[in-house]
Amino acid sequence: GKLSHFCDWIGLAFILNKHSTVYSRQECANCSFVPGYKLAGMGYDIVTLRQKRASVFDVNSYLANSCMVCVNPLMGGELQKLPLHMKDWRAESDCKRKTLSSYYYSVSSLVDDIAFFIENDWKAGLKLENVDLQLAGSKSKVYGFASSHSNADKSSFSFQQLTCSVYSFSVPSKPPLSLDFQRRIASLPHHYTYNSEAYKDIIDTYGTHYISDGGLGGMMKRVTAIRTCLATLNKVFVSDVETCLGMGLDLDIPVGLPIDLGLNLLGGQCSKVATNSDSATGYSMGFLSHHTEVNGGKALNGVASMRIANIDIFLKWMKSLNEFPEMVSFSLQPLYQLVDDNQTSADLQTAISQYVIDKGIKRKRTENQTCRGSPNLSADCCPLLAGRGKLTVFVDRGFSLRGDGMAEPEGYVKLWCSGQHRQTRWITTYDPLWHTHFNFGYVNTHSSLELQVWDKDPGERDDNLQGGCSVNLEQGSHGHSCELSNGSFTFSYTLTCDKHLTEGNVVPSHPLAVPDDAVRSSHVMGNRTYLLHNKFLFL
């Protein structure tokens, strides 16, 4: 097994071995602290799954006239001092590497698991019994990414993580507290109320917990959102994505291998996964979206790239973890347990519990949907064909139409869409009220809706075209006014897409080549925000 280098003290009695020694005050001043020593003293917010910037512990303290000095084998045997808020410090002889790959079929199940790097029950000591909410990570970046994608399409999620642990430590039962934290606690009011800003400020500054022990190193985690229905239209299934990413882990392909090279090596459906190209609908972002977080190490250009062979850069990042580690695993204790005053401690316990509940989100109950017998929908409710929607058209009325000579016009409207033809009745008046609904059923949403106004000729001559309009279909309900060579008419339509893949075609209307025709309509280009961080693939 791999060796670890141990350095510790118990009270004032040092555990001395070949990896540790006691230095004088002057010698201590010339030694740097062990890597990551400040991280061990920072507070932690369970809601965002982020460390806070403020230190709960006095991270710069060591014994008054001496210090514990540890040999760090990962930094060339450099002597480094151990602060009082850390004990049981160990340096691994090599990176303790772990990989994880898992799959989720709902946002709720993903969020339930994203705090797995917390190694104990973080709820212990808080008033969270019988609270049926998602609490840990409810305001995390991962939750924001996943929930935004689940709103656009039926989604499932793949989660991969690589962890490299190089140091470990624990915190003594009575760690030295920072002066700022002590002052802030002392200034808290003696009676907590829900609207107490002082308690909210404490949580905002220091979080909900402190770290009682942990591992330092580097972590790369990646969530892949799979647009299930869009992938299915491209003949790629969720099981294909799961298999390809899982095969990458099993085959131990280097983590730094870019997606388009690494998955292509696996061949077959994995090539489609690597390409991530939507040939079915032309959606530029493809059917996979990624959110990646890289913690620890020195930032290097290319460490987050998917399109270059970055194995060397990745290895440099791994090596830099020895000097620039971050927290990769830890146990948590509620912040109030550091407070000596019983009343203040109890009030802070209540405030933290209430904060976590207030930020919680309701669990979305996943129901097994079935769409058997529904046109253009598979049994699992995904569209069988892209660009299909239900179209209804309402032809309203005409204004100031012109007939032959002095006679009143006998106006009617012809409609075409997706190979289908409809027509209103003809009405003898200058201002006809057609008020007619047409149901076109499922149509190709990339086709246009064409309408023409005609004047019926009661004789043997052909009917007269008054003008018309053509509009490209957009999801939703839309009203239009169409100018004719003489007069105008109004109509509206509703395009209803199936539940998934509901981005509408956002294209302006345009008139037919009829003199003086113009379509008066408005359209809004949809603002789309994609949490796409195509940074790194964990294979």
N, C-alpha and C positions, 0 to 999 in steps of 0.2 A: 504494500500500500504506500500511498504518498506520505512523506514526512511532513510534520508541522512543527514550527518553532514557537515555543511557549514562553510567555513573559507575564508575571503577575506579582501582586503583593496581597497580603492579608493584614489589614490594619496597618501597623508600622513595621511588621515583620515581613521582609521581602522573601519571596521564593527565588533563590538565586540558582542559576545554572549557567551553562556555557553561553546561553543566549541572552543573559541579562546581568546587570551589575548596578551598583549604586554610585552615583556621581556627586561631586561636591557642587555647591551653589554656582561657582564660576563655570565649572564644566557643563552644568545643566543649561546655563544661559546660552552656551554656544551650540547646543543640540536643538535640532528641529523636533517637533512633535511627530508621532507616527501618522501616516497618511489617513485622511478621513476623520481625524479626531474631532473636528467641528461638527460633522454630520451626526455623530453620536449624541450630541447635546441639543440638537434642534427638535422643536415640537413637530407634531404630525397631525394632519387633518384627515380623518377617516372618510369624510364626505367627498373630498377631491382626490384622495389617495396621493397627496403631495406633502412633502416636508415643508415646513414654514422656514422663513429666513431667520427668524429670531431664535436665540439660544435659550433654552430653559435652564441648562447647567452652566456653571462657570467653566468654560472649556479651556481656559488658559492657566488653570491652577495646578501646581504640583507642590511637593513638600517644601517647607520654608527654606531649609538649608541643604537639601539634597533632593535627588529625584531617581526614579527608576528608569534606567536606560536599557533599551532592547536592541538586539541585533536584528536588522531587517535583511534577510537573505535575498529578498526580491529586489533590493536596491543596492546590490553589491556589498552587503554586509555593513551598511551604514548604521551608526549608532543613533537611535532616536528615542526621545523621552516619552513616557506614558503619563497622560494627565490623570488627575484624581478621579474624574468621572468615568474612567474606563478601567476595566480589569479583565483578567483571563484573555489577554491579547495573544492572538496567534497569527503567524504568517505561514501560509501553505507553501510547500516547496514548488508547487505548480498549480495552475488554475484548476479549481474543482468545477468542471463543466457539466451543466445539466441542460437537456433539451426537453421541450414539452410541445406537444401538438394535440389540439382538441377541437371539437366541432360543436356548434350550437345552432339550434333551429329557431331561436327567438332571441330578442334583445334581453328579455328577462333572465333566461338561462345563462347568457353570456355575462351579464352584470353580476349574477350570483357568484360567479367564479373568478372575477378579475382581481379579487383581493387575496388570492391563494398564497401570495408570497408573505402574508402575515401569518406567522407560525403558531399563534395562540388565539384564544377566543377574545377578540377585541371588545366584545359586548360585555364581558365580565365586569361587574362593578357599576354598570350604568343601568338606568331605569328604562329598559327597552323590552320588558316582558310583554308578550302578547301584541307586539307591534307588527302588523302584517304589511310591511312596506319594504321596498328595496332601499337599503341604507348605505352600506359601504360602496363608494364609487358613484353615488347618485348624481354627482356633479363632476364626474371625471371626464377626461377627453375621450376615453374609449366609449363611454355611454353616449356622449354627444355625437360621435361619429356613427355608431351603430343605429341610434334612433333616427338620425337624419336619413339614412339609407333605407330603413324599413318603411318609411313613409312613401318612398318612390316606387317600390316594387316589393313583391314577396321576397324576403331575404333570409338567408342563413349565413352563418359566420364561421370562419376558420381562425383559429388562434395558434400562433407559434411563438415560442420564446426560447431564447438562449440565455443562460446565466453562467457567468464565470465568477466564482468567489475566490478571492485571494487573501482576505483577512477576516478574522472574526473577533468578537469582543463581547463583554457583558458590562452592565452598569451596576455599581454597588447599591446596596439597599438604601443608603443615605448619601446620595451624590451631592456635591457642592452646587448650590443653586446660584444662578446669575443674579447680580445686584438688581438689574432692571426687573427681572421676574419677581424678586422679593418685594420690590417697591410697588409694583403693579398689584400684587396680591394684597399687600397691606392697605392699599388705597380703596379696595373694594368695599361697597356698602355692606353693613351687617345683615341687611334683610334683602334677599333677592326677590325681584319681581320680573315678570315676563318681558317687560319693556326696558329692563335695566341695561343701559348702554355700556356701563363699565364692564359687565360680564361678557357682553357681546364683543367688546374690544379685546378682552383677554383671549377669547377663542379665535378672533380674527388674527391676532398677532402670534399666538403660540399653538393654535390648533386644539385638538381634542385629546391627544395622547402624547406620551413621551416614549422613547425607545428604551427597552430594558435589556435587550441583547440583540445582536444582529450579525450579518455578514456583509462585507464590503467587497466591491468588485465592479463588474459591468453587467448590464442587462440590455438585451435587444428584444423588444416584443412587437409583434405585428398582428393586427386584426385585418382579415380580408373579408369584405362584405361581398357576398355572392348574390347577384340579382338573379334569383332563381328562374323566373319566367323568361327573362332575356337570354340567360344561358341556355335554357331549354330550346328556345327558338333557333339558337346556333348549334343545336345538337350536342351541347355540353351539359352534363348533369352534375348535380351537387356531388354525387358519389365520385365522379371523375376528378373534381377538384380535391376532394378529401384524399383520394388514392394517390394523386400526383404529389401533393405536399407531404403526405405520409411516407411515400416511397423515397422522397428526397432525404428524409430523416433516417430511414432504415438503411439507405445506401451510404449514409455518411458523406454525402457530397459536401464539400467545404462551404461553410456558411457564407463566405464572401462571394460565391458564384452568382452572377447576375441571373435574373429570372429567365431571360430569353435564351440564355445558353444552358443553364442548369436543367430546366425542365425539358428542353428540347433533347437533351441527352437521354431522357427517359422514353422519348418517342410516343407514338400513338396519340391518344387524347391529350396527353401532357403537352404536346406541341400546341394544341389549340388553347390550352390554359396559359401557356407561356405567351402566345401571341395576343390573347385578350382582345381579339378583334370582333366587332359586331357586324357580320356580313348580312344579317337578317334585316336589320332596321337602319344600319348606318350610324348608330349612336356612337359618337366619337370617343366616349370614355370607356367603352367596352362593358363587359358584364362583371368585371371584378374591380373593386376599389380597395385601396389599402390605407391603413393608418399605422404608422410605425413610430415607436419611441426608442431612442438610444440613450441610455443612462450610463454615465461613467466614461472614463477615458478622455484623451485629448481629442478635441474636434479636428478631424482631418478632412480635407477636401476629397470627396468621392466615397466616404464611408457610407453615405446614404444613397448612393447612386444605384439605379437598377440597370443601367445601360452600358456599363463599362466593366471590364474584368478587374475587380477590385480586391482580389485575394490578398495581395501584398499590403494594400492599405488596411484591410481588415486585421491582418496579423500585427501591423503597427499599432492599431487601436487596442488590440488585446494586450500588447506589451505595455502600453501607456496606462493600463489599469493599475499597475503596481504603484504608480505615483499619483494618479488622479482617480481614485475609486469613488463610487457612489454606493448608497445603500441598495442591496439586492434582496435581502431577506431579513426579517426582524420580528421580534415580539413587542407588543404594545401594552402599556398600562395607562389607565385614565389619568389625565393631568391633575385632577383634584387630589389624588393620593400623595402628591408632593406638598400639600398644604397642611400645616400643623394645626391651625385653629379649626376646631371641630365644626363650628357653625359656617365658617367661610368655605370649608371643604365640602360640606353638605350642599351649600348653595351652588358651588361651582359644579358639583355632580349633577344637580338638577338642570343647570344652565346648559351643560354639555349634552345631556340627554335630550333636552328640548330642541337644541340646535340640530342634532342628528335627525330627530323625528321631523322637524320642519322642512328639512332638505330632502326627506325621503320621497320616493315616487311609488305610485300604485303599481302593483304587479299587473301586467296585461295577461289575461287568461288566454292561452292559445287553444283554439278550438280546431278540431279536424274538419276542415271545409271539404265539402264534396260538391261537384258541379256536374254530375252525370246528367246527360241529356241536354245540357245547355249548348246552344250554337257557339262555335268557335272557342269553346273552353274545354280543356282537358279535365280529367277526373279530379286533379288537384288544383283546379281553378286557374290554370295558366292558359293564355291565349294559344290557340293552335297555329294561327297565322298572325303575322305582324301587321300593323296598320289597319285594324278593323274596328269599327264602332257603329253604334246604332244612330241612325239619322232620321229626324223628323223635321218637316218644313211647314211653316205657316205662311201662306200667301194672303196678305192683308187686304190692300186696296190700291186703287189707282187714282191719279189726280190729273184733271185737265187733258184727257186723251183726245185725239183728233180722229174723226171718221172720214169717209169719202164725201167730198163736197160739203154740202150743208147737212148731211145726215149725221145722226148721233153714232158714235163708234159702238161696235159690238165686240168689246174687248175680252180677251181671255189670256191665260198665262200657260206657257209650256215649260216643263222642268226636266232636266237630265242630270243624272249623277250615277257614276259607277256602272254604266251600261243600262240603267233603268230610265224609263220615261213616264212622266205624269203630266196631267193637263187639267186646268180648272174648267168650269162651265163658262159660256160666254154670256155677258150681261150688256144690255143696250143702255148705256149712259156714259156721260163724260167722266164721272167719278164712281167707277164700279166698286162695290164692296164684295170681294170674293170670299174672304173669311173661310179659307179652306185649309185643312190639315192634310199632310201627306206623310205616310210612314214608309220610308225606304228600307227599313230593316237594317241588316249589316251591310256596310259599304266600305270600300277602300278609302281610308282617310287621306290618302295622298292624291285622290282624285278631286276635281273641282265640282262645285254645284253651279249649274248654268240655268238661267231663267230668261225667257223672252216673252215680250208682250206682243200679241197679234190682234189685228182688227179683222173680224170675220167678214168676208164678202158674200152677201146673200146670192149673188149671181154666180156665173160660171168662172169668173176670174179667180186667180189665187188670192188667198188672204194676205193682208199687208203687215209686214214686220214693223213694229213701232220702235223697237230697240230692246236692249237687254243687258244683263250683267253676269259676270262669272266671279265666284268667290272660292278661294281655297279654304278648306275646312279646318276649323280649330275646335278643340274640345270646349264644351260648355255651350251656353246660349248666347246668340248674337243677333242683333237687329240691324237691318240695312235699309237705306233709301237709295233708289236707283233712278237716275235721270235718264229720260228717253229723248228721242228727237223732238217730241212734243209731249209735255207732261212728265209724270214720274209715277213710280209705284213703290210700295214698301213690302218687305217680307222679313221673316226671321227664321232661324233654324237652331236646332239643338243637336249636338253631337255628343253621345255618351260612350266613353270608352269602357272596356271591361275593367275590373277592379285593379288589376296590376298593369304595369307598363302604360301609365296614363299621361306621359308627356304629350301635349297636343302639338300639332303642326302650327308654328307661329309664323305665318306668312301673310303679307298684306293682300287684300282683295284687289282684283284688277278688272277693268271693263272689257267687254267685247268690242270688236272693231266696228261699232255703229256710230255714225256722226253725232258729235256733241254728247255722247254718253259719258257718264262718270259715276263711279260708285262712291257713295258717301258712307264710309265706315271707319271704325277705329280699331286698332289692335295694340296689345301690350306685349312686348317681348318679356317673357317670364324671367325673373331673376332667379338664378339657380346657384346655390352655394354647395360646393362639394368639398368635404373634408378629405381631400386626397393628398396623402403624404407618401408618394411612391418612393420610399427611401431604401428599403432593404428587404431581401427575401431570406427567410430562415429555412434552409434546406438541410 
